[in-house]
Amino acid sequence: MKLARRLDDIEPFYVMACAKVAREIAASPECDPAQGGEPMLYLNIGEPDFTATAPVIAAAEAALHAGRTQYTEAVGLPALRERISRWYAQRWGVDVPARRIVVTAGASAALQLVCQALFEAGDEVLMPDPSYPCNRHFVAATGARARLVPTTPETRFQLDAAAVRANWGPATRGALLATPSNPTGTSIAPAELARIVEAVRERGGVCIVDEIYQGLGFDPAFEGCALRLGDDVVSINSFSKYFSMTGWRLGWLVLPDALVEPVERLAQNLYICASAVAQHAAIACFDAESLAECEVRRAAFRARRDFVVPALERLGLHVPVVPDGAFYVWADCRAHAADSWDFVMDMMKRAHVALTPGKDFGPAHAKAHFRLSFATSLPQLEETMRRLGRELAR
């Protein structure tokens, strides 16, 4: 069967290959507690171990019992869009009219829609290296090219305005950022983000900011909202991370007014609408009880970070930049291995700990670094460090 040439630009998702190996090892006798083995510990996937809050679950049940399962508008339920708008005003102090909010089938659909609306063959989009691999593949699927710009610990593994100016070329259409970032858990300082937006604006480009970990910040100096920087900024957001609703597949876009109708047209044709039940349930995310629970969980993530980072350092796994948000640590394994792929595979086999090698996130730091997700319980993280310490001491 002849495949479309665009697939040539879509690399394998290596984290899934690692997950497959982890599952195979986990099914072996050495990981079977009944046979004296130790079970696999999964720190490779960026998924909270928490689930939707009680009010959200109750709202989903009520929607099902009431039969509120029909198609919604392609841009989402008006009540949900209004509630998101009020959240921006209350939590972030920014006025975002509901008309500019488009509810999507997860942040992935949001990225697909905005890339399809803005980019085409021959365009170039600046992105930091390292960055989440699917983001560059959404760009590639339009025929455009993601240009990965190597970053350093000095810039918190993020683009800065100087890098945007230095790498902007005739084909550059814009920049796609993420703050906080996957895989590093680092954010762009608000003042620097403002400089980036201005540099892009001066060149007639578009600045897209992936803010799906917004709310999961641990340092007030880096907390912020890109939408404060102007109505021309495109923001991607999600119910998956802060609200712990990964499998519900619900996200949203905040768009300039001129982009709402083109994106609505795409959504109507590509997937009609996001899940009606998930949308009705998500309104309850903004209840006082839900928001209070989400803040308790944010404190738990911070406590996990505060345990993991010094524990890794004691094992010789250097963390160049302490994460200020999300639930990832980007650590250097060169004291123990020349290549993070080999290190991760070795730790899966010996310590029965699943981590993510740097290969997915761009070539600049692929061999030196791996990603650890601390989106799991503190006892599991403590056991992880015990096992890593045991094996790395041999």
C-alpha positions in Angstrom: 0.0 0.0 0.0 1.4 3.4 -1.0 1.6 5.7 2.0 1.3 9.5 2.0 4.7 11.2 1.9 3.9 13.3 4.9 4.5 10.2 7.0 8.2 10.6 6.2 8.3 13.6 8.4 6.6 11.9 11.4 9.1 10.1 13.5 8.2 7.1 15.8 7.1 8.0 19.3 10.0 6.4 21.1 8.4 6.7 24.6 5.9 4.2 23.4 8.6 1.8 22.3 10.1 2.1 25.7 6.7 1.5 27.3 6.3 -1.7 25.2 9.6 -3.0 26.6 8.6 -2.0 30.1 5.4 -4.0 29.7 7.2 -7.0 28.4 9.7 -7.0 31.4 6.8 -6.4 33.8 5.1 -9.6 32.6 8.2 -11.6 33.3 8.7 -13.7 36.5 11.3 -11.3 37.8 8.6 -8.6 38.1 6.0 -11.0 39.6 5.7 -10.4 43.4 4.1 -13.9 43.7 7.5 -15.3 42.5 9.6 -13.1 44.6 10.0 -10.4 42.0 9.6 -6.6 42.3 6.9 -5.0 40.1 7.8 -2.4 37.5 7.6 1.2 38.6 6.3 3.5 35.8 7.9 7.0 35.8 7.8 7.3 32.0 4.3 8.6 31.2 3.1 12.1 31.9 -0.2 11.3 33.4 -1.3 12.3 36.9 -2.0 9.5 39.3 -5.1 11.5 40.5 -8.4 11.3 38.7 -11.2 13.8 38.1 -12.6 15.4 41.3 -15.8 14.2 42.9 -17.9 17.1 41.5 -16.8 16.4 38.0 -17.6 12.7 38.3 -21.1 13.6 39.7 -21.7 16.1 36.9 -20.8 13.4 34.3 -23.2 11.0 35.9 -25.9 13.6 35.9 -25.3 14.4 32.2 -25.6 10.7 31.3 -28.8 10.2 33.3 -30.4 13.3 31.8 -29.4 12.3 28.3 -27.2 15.3 27.6 -25.1 13.3 25.2 -26.0 15.0 21.9 -23.6 16.9 19.7 -22.6 20.3 20.9 -21.6 23.3 18.9 -18.2 22.7 17.3 -16.7 25.4 19.5 -18.1 23.9 22.6 -20.9 24.3 25.1 -21.6 28.0 25.8 -21.8 27.4 29.5 -18.3 25.8 29.5 -16.8 28.6 27.4 -18.2 31.1 29.8 -16.9 29.3 32.8 -13.4 29.1 31.3 -13.6 32.8 30.6 -14.5 33.5 34.3 -11.6 31.3 35.4 -9.1 33.4 33.4 -10.5 36.6 35.1 -10.5 35.1 38.6 -7.3 33.1 38.6 -5.1 35.0 36.1 -6.6 38.5 36.1 -7.0 38.6 32.4 -10.1 39.3 30.3 -10.7 36.5 27.8 -14.2 36.8 26.2 -15.9 33.5 25.8 -16.3 34.1 22.1 -12.5 33.6 21.7 -12.5 30.2 23.5 -12.9 27.0 21.4 -13.4 23.8 23.3 -11.5 20.9 21.7 -11.1 17.1 21.9 -8.0 17.4 24.0 -5.0 19.8 23.6 -3.9 17.5 20.7 -7.0 18.5 18.7 -6.3 22.1 19.6 -2.8 22.0 18.2 -4.0 20.2 15.1 -6.6 22.8 14.5 -4.4 25.8 14.9 -1.6 24.3 12.9 -4.0 23.4 10.1 -5.4 26.9 10.1 -2.0 28.8 10.1 0.7 26.7 8.4 1.3 25.2 5.0 4.0 23.6 2.9 7.2 25.7 2.9 6.5 27.4 6.2 8.9 27.1 9.2 8.0 27.2 12.9 10.6 27.8 15.6 10.5 25.5 18.6 13.0 24.8 21.4 15.1 21.7 21.6 14.1 19.8 23.8 10.4 19.9 23.4 7.4 17.6 23.3 7.7 15.6 20.1 4.0 15.6 19.1 4.0 19.4 18.9 6.5 19.4 16.0 4.6 16.5 14.3 1.4 18.6 14.3 3.5 21.2 12.4 4.9 18.6 10.0 1.5 17.2 9.3 0.6 20.5 7.6 3.6 20.3 5.3 5.5 22.9 7.3 8.7 22.3 9.1 9.5 22.6 12.8 12.9 24.2 13.2 14.3 23.0 16.5 16.6 25.6 18.1 19.1 24.1 20.6 18.7 25.5 24.1 20.8 25.4 27.3 20.4 25.4 31.0 21.2 29.1 31.0 17.9 29.7 29.2 16.1 27.0 31.2 16.0 24.8 28.1 13.6 27.4 26.6 13.7 29.7 23.6 14.5 33.4 24.4 13.9 36.5 22.4 17.6 36.5 21.2 17.2 33.0 19.8 14.0 33.9 18.1 15.6 36.9 16.4 18.8 34.9 15.5 16.9 32.0 13.9 14.1 33.8 12.2 14.3 33.4 8.4 12.3 34.2 5.3 10.1 31.1 5.7 9.5 31.5 9.4 5.8 31.8 10.2 5.9 31.8 14.0 7.1 30.2 17.2 5.5 27.3 19.2 6.5 27.4 22.8 5.5 25.5 26.0 5.5 26.9 29.5 5.9 24.9 31.7 7.6 22.5 29.3 7.5 18.8 28.7 10.1 17.3 29.2 12.0 19.8 31.4 9.3 21.1 33.7 10.7 24.6 33.2 8.9 27.8 32.4 9.7 30.9 30.5 10.0 33.9 32.8 7.1 36.3 32.2 9.4 39.2 31.2 11.2 37.0 28.7 8.0 35.6 27.2 6.9 39.2 26.7 10.1 39.9 24.7 9.6 36.7 22.6 6.0 37.7 21.8 7.2 41.2 20.8 10.0 39.8 18.6 7.5 37.5 16.8 5.0 40.3 16.5 7.6 42.7 14.9 8.2 40.0 12.2 4.6 39.5 11.4 4.5 36.0 12.9 2.2 34.2 15.3 3.2 33.1 18.8 1.5 29.9 19.9 1.9 29.0 23.6 1.2 25.5 24.9 0.0 26.2 28.5 -1.5 22.7 29.3 0.4 22.7 32.6 -0.8 26.1 33.6 -1.9 25.9 37.2 0.8 23.3 38.1 3.4 25.9 39.0 5.7 25.8 42.1 7.4 29.2 41.8 5.5 32.5 41.7 8.3 34.1 39.7 7.5 31.9 36.7 3.7 31.7 37.0 1.8 33.6 34.5 -0.6 33.7 31.5 0.5 34.3 28.0 -2.8 35.9 27.2 -1.8 38.9 29.2 0.6 39.8 26.3 -2.1 40.6 23.7 -5.1 39.3 21.8 -2.9 38.1 19.0 -1.3 35.3 21.2 -2.7 31.8 20.7 -3.0 29.7 23.8 -3.4 25.9 24.0 -4.9 24.5 27.3 -6.2 21.3 28.6 -8.3 19.6 31.3 -5.8 16.7 31.4 -3.1 17.9 33.7 -4.2 20.4 36.4 -7.7 19.0 36.4 -6.5 15.3 36.1 -8.8 14.4 33.2 -6.4 12.8 30.8 -8.7 10.2 29.3 -11.7 12.5 29.0 -9.9 14.1 26.0 -10.9 17.7 26.6 -9.0 20.9 26.0 -9.4 24.4 24.6 -7.9 27.1 22.5 -7.9 30.9 23.1 -7.7 32.6 19.7 -7.7 36.0 18.1 -11.2 36.9 16.9 -10.2 36.5 13.3 -9.1 32.9 13.8 -12.3 31.6 15.6 -14.4 31.1 12.4 -11.7 29.3 10.4 -10.9 27.0 13.4 -14.6 26.4 13.9 -14.9 25.4 10.3 -12.0 22.9 10.6 -13.4 21.4 13.8 -16.9 20.9 12.2 -15.3 18.9 9.5 -12.5 17.1 11.4 -14.4 15.8 14.5 -17.7 17.7 14.8 -17.3 18.5 18.5 -15.6 17.4 21.7 -17.3 14.8 23.9 -20.6 16.2 25.2 -20.4 14.3 28.5 -16.9 15.5 29.1 -17.9 19.1 28.5 -20.9 19.0 30.8 -18.7 17.4 33.5 -15.9 19.9 33.0 -18.0 22.8 34.1 -17.7 21.4 37.6 -13.9 21.7 37.4 -14.4 25.4 38.4 -16.5 24.7 41.4 -14.9 25.8 44.7 -14.6 22.2 45.9 -12.8 21.1 42.7 -10.4 24.0 42.6 -9.5 23.5 46.3 -8.8 19.8 45.6 -6.6 20.7 42.6 -4.6 23.0 44.8 -4.1 20.2 47.3 -2.8 18.1 44.4 -0.5 20.8 43.2 1.1 20.9 46.7 1.5 17.1 46.5 3.3 17.5 43.1 5.6 20.1 44.6 6.5 17.8 47.5 7.3 15.1 45.1 9.6 17.4 43.1 11.3 18.5 46.3 12.0 14.9 47.1 13.0 13.7 43.6 15.5 16.4 42.6 17.9 16.1 45.6 17.5 12.3 45.5 18.7 12.2 41.8 21.6 14.6 42.6 22.8 12.2 45.3 22.8 9.4 42.8 25.0 11.4 40.4 22.0 12.1 38.1 22.4 15.9 37.8 19.4 18.1 37.3 20.7 21.1 35.4 17.5 23.2 36.0 15.1 22.5 38.9 11.6 22.3 37.4 9.3 25.0 38.4 6.1 23.4 37.1 4.4 20.3 35.6 5.6 17.0 36.9 8.9 16.2 35.1 12.6 16.2 35.8 15.1 16.5 33.0 18.2 14.8 34.4 21.8 14.2 33.0 22.9 10.5 33.1 26.4 10.9 31.7 28.0 10.0 35.0 26.6 6.5 34.5 26.1 6.0 30.7 27.1 7.6 27.4 23.6 7.4 26.0 20.3 7.9 27.8 18.7 5.2 25.7 21.1 2.6 27.0 20.7 4.0 30.6 16.9 3.8 30.4 16.9 0.3 29.0 19.5 -0.8 31.6 17.4 0.6 34.5 14.3 -1.1 33.2 16.0 -4.5 33.1 17.9 -4.2 36.4 16.0 -1.8 38.6 12.6 -2.4 37.1 12.0 1.4 36.8 10.6 2.8 33.5 12.0 6.2 32.5 12.0 8.1 29.2 15.2 8.6 27.1 15.9 12.0 25.6 15.6 10.7 22.0 12.0 11.8 21.6 12.5 15.4 22.5 15.1 16.5 20.0 18.7 15.8 19.1 20.5 18.5 21.1 20.3 16.8 24.5 19.1 13.3 23.5 22.1 11.3 24.6 22.9 13.1 27.8 19.4 13.5 29.4 16.4 11.4 30.3 13.0 12.4 31.6 11.5 11.2 34.9 7.8 11.8 35.6 6.9 12.4 39.2 3.2 12.1 38.6 3.1 9.1 40.9 2.9 8.6 44.7 5.7 9.6 47.1 6.1 6.0 48.3 6.7 4.9 44.7 9.2 7.6 44.2 11.0 6.6 47.3 11.1 3.0 46.1 12.4 4.2 42.7 15.3 6.0 44.3 16.1 3.0 46.4 16.3 0.7 43.4 18.2 3.2 41.3 20.7 3.7 44.1 21.1 -0.1 44.5 21.9 -0.7 40.8 24.0 2.4 40.2 26.2 1.5 43.2 27.1 -1.9 41.6 
